[in-house]
């Protein structure tokens, strides 16, 4: 039995690391009181937060005004986390999310903003307990985890949202309307780039292309290192991993593609109606078995969809950018990150037509895609009985899978073979039929005591 062929994934038939999600459903009613201009106490959602030292703090701030902050959890009670605790002194605090979810029965929803390698295990624990879940991007560290979360959320009928906040903006809505209006004709190429992990001469966002440190400093008193490691293979503590720099390590993060791809691919997938690629190929700087490369270029080919022709999407990171493309004004500067659409009539950079004669003559249709109430509010409304959020796991799961397939294409173990062969993924059979040795990178064996 393969993941794409059943209602839920059987880990026993794939890699032997996850147990099937069980449990009931929690449905939170919406009892809006018209005209009062505030949320009644009985209508507030009890939200817990796992991972509050980074973006988690901003997520708390965005939801604290209308909802109830029920619990706060972080494996490292460092100065930044203690600062969050001080803002909410009456809120219960935990280091272990499992203890939090077991003890505190009033939790109705969970926000997950931990490092990538623990997104899936924490989110799944909440889903199987019937909790609504908001998980930061990327949804998971592995392709398998993304598929498992998607199917579990659907099975248990919980409200979900991935943290790619840009999808809720009006600009990508106007972009879709423009492309669907045939403003630049049939689109055959899309180029997406970022400067991460590099940041010019001023330094880096986080290091990649490096080896494991050899020294073993003591674990800070504030940190539960075992909880931070979670399902990943155990290794000694080092500041090279935590805080924040975990992004560049194979065991913890998803590199520049995982960090930015779920943001920048989202408007492309919506406008061009994409899902799974037919093939992937990649080139990169030298890569080792510890960290992602300093720079890479990943190419996804997608088949024709409805009235749209096949399209090639090329990703660049580490400061790489697209080559000179016909139809782009000579001397036009490409920023540190962006999305360039190449059409049969002209081109769009991010959300603007950059082909001069089209830009001067084109009249956009009247806006017709409704605005979002806000990325976080979408999820809160869904938790209270509204429709699905814009980046619910039904959408975010396949998007994350495609993003992470690109990371498999740059694995050092496959580098030599993929230098002359594309990687073809079968989403229904959940495998690489022409390169079975790549299947092992769809997931990994969790450390003993951890399961999905």
Order of alpha helices (4+ residues) and beta strands (2+ residues): beta-alpha-beta-alpha-beta-alpha-beta-alpha-beta-alpha-beta-alpha-beta-alpha-alpha-beta-beta-beta-beta-beta-beta-alpha-alpha-alpha-alpha
